[in-house]
Amino acid sequence: MSKRLRRFCCSLVSLAAILHGAALAQTYKFNAAPTKEPQPFALTDGDRVVLLGGTMIEREASYGYWEAALTSRFAGRNIQFRNLGWSGDNVFGEARARFGSVADGFAHLKEHIETLKPTVILVNYGANESFAGQGGLSSFLAGYEALLAMLDESKARVVFITPLALEDLGRPLPDPAAHNKDLKIYCDGIARLADRRNDLLVKLYDAFGPKLNPPSSVPLTDNGMHLTAYGYWRSTPVIEERLGLSPRRWQIELDARDQNIAARGTTISHARFAPNKITFAALDEQLPLAQAPADSPPAASTGESRIVTALDLAPGKYALKIAGKIVATGTATEWAAGIKIAGGPDVDQAEQLRKMILAKNLLYFHRWRPQNETYLLGFRKHEQGQNAVEIPQFDPLVAAKEATIRELSIPVEREYELTKVELK
């Protein structure tokens, strides 16, 4: 399907949402202002996390930056992530209707929730529905309430994620300012809903633009609405921050004169100081974020800090090796000021983790949304429905990937060596 056709289909879904929403309670009122502060987010062994929403959630399954970050935050735990995002979806489940009715789409989602038995649900809606304008807000909130009533049957903790403000990519594309005002009204309604339920709220509406630190030199979306790979990567620490998670900080400070090592975010052992050479082992508390995607601008940064400082080195140039691989070089003066470590085996492991998550997500996608679903489970199942018995065969494949994911999420102790090198 071409991009133009996909966008046309999404527009049809949005229009259908407006028409369906009009049939819901038009007098829905939500006047209470949000008062509660979000509580820190945590996952425990055995949690089953469902990501639910429209295009932004479905695309995350193909990039994996958010899931990789949460997996590394709670490394080694038996946590299951399942992405139930569906492009063009809304709180009414219209995109999930396939060839049936809206009620069929909602029932389709309910069936998957009942099967997965989630303990945590991250839910993101409102972007499509906001095109109905302020007049459609009450219908949207009524639809959200109906969706939440169904989700609450699972007894899962619900975490709300608001839509993003549309990104202004300049003319000749439309100016999103007017629509963003409507979108903010919907985000405010979601905030009041989350507050009334005492659920955690991740406010993404105002997270980008001038508030993004460090600022981005290139667009974060491909059309003003949908994040690129770079956009997902840059938004990852924003998601973590607004979940109440502490910033990722990692720093090692070597003092050659006092033969001392101070560290943050990692544990140091087996330190040895020799003339022009310092060696030690480090075991990180968690993996860093995955490396920047290919579409990132030069020197792109999420703001994550991984810095090595070395004080009182003898004049000269020094190279830092991690697991035998040079990751940074600098003069004694530069090391005294601190040098950012952008790569190394821990970053490589974080990227391996993300790619394994992508492999798992693809397998699960085929499990819950087989390409020939109409023939296997739909109105043409009389032709090939006997092959539906093969669908559960994805389950052990997914489980095997998850076992590898758990292993990859655990930091490994690395050998470090800072050595004086010959100037060239």
BELHUBEL-V801550 format. One record per run of one state. SS is the DSSP state (A for helix, B for strand, O for the rest). FROM is the first residue (numbers start at 1). TO is the last residue. If there is no record, write none. Layout:
BEGIN
ss=(SS & SS)
from=(FROM & FROM)
to=(TO & TO)
END
This chain:
BEGIN
ss=(O & A & O & B & O & A & O & A & O & B & O & A & O & A & O & B & O & A & O & A & O & B & O & A & O & B & O & A & O & B & O & B & O & A & O & B & O & B & O & B & O & B & O & B & O & B & O & B & A & O & B & O & A & O & A & O & A & O & B & O)
from=(1 & 3 & 22 & 48 & 54 & 55 & 64 & 65 & 74 & 80 & 84 & 95 & 98 & 102 & 117 & 120 & 125 & 129 & 133 & 134 & 153 & 157 & 162 & 177 & 198 & 200 & 203 & 209 & 212 & 221 & 222 & 227 & 228 & 229 & 243 & 249 & 256 & 260 & 265 & 266 & 275 & 277 & 285 & 305 & 312 & 317 & 323 & 325 & 332 & 338 & 339 & 341 & 345 & 369 & 373 & 377 & 381 & 409 & 414 & 422)
to=(2 & 21 & 47 & 53 & 54 & 63 & 64 & 73 & 79 & 83 & 94 & 97 & 101 & 116 & 119 & 124 & 128 & 132 & 133 & 152 & 156 & 161 & 176 & 197 & 199 & 202 & 208 & 211 & 220 & 221 & 226 & 227 & 228 & 242 & 248 & 255 & 259 & 264 & 265 & 274 & 276 & 284 & 304 & 311 & 316 & 322 & 324 & 331 & 337 & 338 & 340 & 344 & 368 & 372 & 376 & 380 & 408 & 413 & 421 & 424)
END
